[in-house]
Amino acid sequence: FPGLADVSISQDIPVEGEITVPVGSHSPDEDYSTLDEPVKDTIMRDLKAVGKKFVHVMYPRKSSALLRDWDLWGPLVLCVSLALMLQGGSADSKDDGGPQFAEVFVIIWFGAVVITLNSKLLGGTISFFQSLCVLGYCVMPLTVAMLVCRLVLLAGAGTISFIIRLIVVGAMFAWSTLASTAFLADSQPPNRKALVVYPIFLFYFVISWMILTFTPQ
Amino acid sequence: RWGRAGPGAAGPGPAGADTVSAPAQGGGSAVIDMENMDDTSGSSFEDMGEMHQRMKEEEEEEAEGEAGAGEEEDGEFLGMKGLRGQLGRQVADQMWQVGKRQASRAFSLYANIDILRPYFDVEPVQVRARLLESMIPVKMINFPQKIAGELYGPLMLVFTLVAILLHGMKTSDTIIREGTLMGTAIGTCFGYWLGVSSFMYFLAYLCNAQITMVQMLSLLGYGLFGHCITLFVTYNIHFHSLFYIFWLVVGGLSTLRMVAVLVSRTVGHTQRLILCGTLAALHMLFLLYLHFAYHKVVEGILDTLEGPNMPPFQRVARDIPVVSNAVLNTTAKAIALTL
């Protein structure tokens, strides 16, 4: 394999990127005073950061804010709400829906970890948690789709409702994939974008399929 | 104590040297341990007997000196043991540090994903080419065929197979078993890929075939491409005759390719037969299992459930039970006849 001749696994290849937030813009006084600020300020600051990221997902532009200040609050909230909404799909009263929550949770996080590892192994320059952050935030369109599906199913479950749900889920799936690709594919060498996009496509496809085939009882 | 044997140490010299040099590596506290351990490391039975005899003679000669030194030594040792704090703590501390060092070294060695990096060094065109090649059996089996040791393609194919299995289970099933079905899908696919690869690697080792583990993983992984195509088509179009055609043609092609590559790397008729027979059987039977096992699960559930909220596309599967039972019976009979 001639292509492997120049692959070196030396220790000085950075496997992880920078995950510390550069605090150069803050003056030392502000750093010390954040300990004394009221709790409301701290919470509002975090909430604003999370909200800004949601906006970034809704309008995917190539901005580095999502990547720089990564946090996992948004993905956690989205994952939990999606898993909660996907419960209650069991027809049998013996099933308490417990495994469904755990399965959705595990699939989302395990899938995100696998995609991150894959993109790192393919030579990506993004760090582990940044990638997890992006993938988690891009589940938001699918959570919206789940909400819409539940509302549509309240009206009844027929062919028309299925078609509506199919269209909505399909659109949100495309949006999720495009949003995450916009952030993640930039960190790859240009000729390998397809190799990174495919697992993301598969990941969101599985989640979309779970949403589409959900029938409440 | 061995060291004090003096000139008599010429016989068990090497053995004694071993036991003397070993403690020196272990550090201060280990010397005492080694000296007081009743071990036979490095010394043979005859030497032991000789040493014991010599010790007895020496004890008779220098009864007081030996006894005194022995007691002194024992007293010293007892003293340290009696203190209990220092020696015990030192030993424990050293063992903890050594253990921690070893664990962190092992962790940094094995958890370093850079080990896997060379196996993911592929281009999209290469992956596409290999996918297509996996369906084309090679003709030249007298010359060892090249297998690319790459893990990206096989890994993605296994995940695709998992997704297709989930899709198949959803379109022909109600949503109850969602949790367990997902777990079984992932477990089945990964279990097949890793388990059968390991088993075939072991057989290849027994049959002297020239193949490494990564190459085996890669070969079997790309062979799953045929499975993916077959299942993707037949989970959407529920005709059993169509499935049989796909099973024979698509499954057969990918099996032939894997078999041809293995044959080209093995010498000897018996070995070739064993390897290829096993691989062909496992590969084809897996496809059969994937198709029928999940249909059977479907039939069992559909018979017991009547749900008013079933999506319309599920009704297709309900027509299967009668046909598939008959087909399954004839298949079983046919297999029994051929065996």
Interface residues (C-beta under 8 A of the other chain):
Chain A: F1 G3 L4 V7 I9 I13 V15 G89 S90 A91 D92 D95 P99 Q100 A102 E103 I107 V114 L117 N118 K120 L121 L122 G123 A157 G158 T159 F162 N191 R192 A194 L195 Y198 P199 L202 F205 V206 W209 M210 T213 F214 T215 P216 Q217
Chain B: N112 I113 D114 I115 L116 R117 P118 Y119 F120 D121 V122 E123 P124 V127 A148 G149 Y152 L155 M156 F159 T160 A163 L166 H167 K170 T171 T174 I175 I176 E178 G179 T180 M182 G183 L305 G307 N309 M310 P311 P312 F313
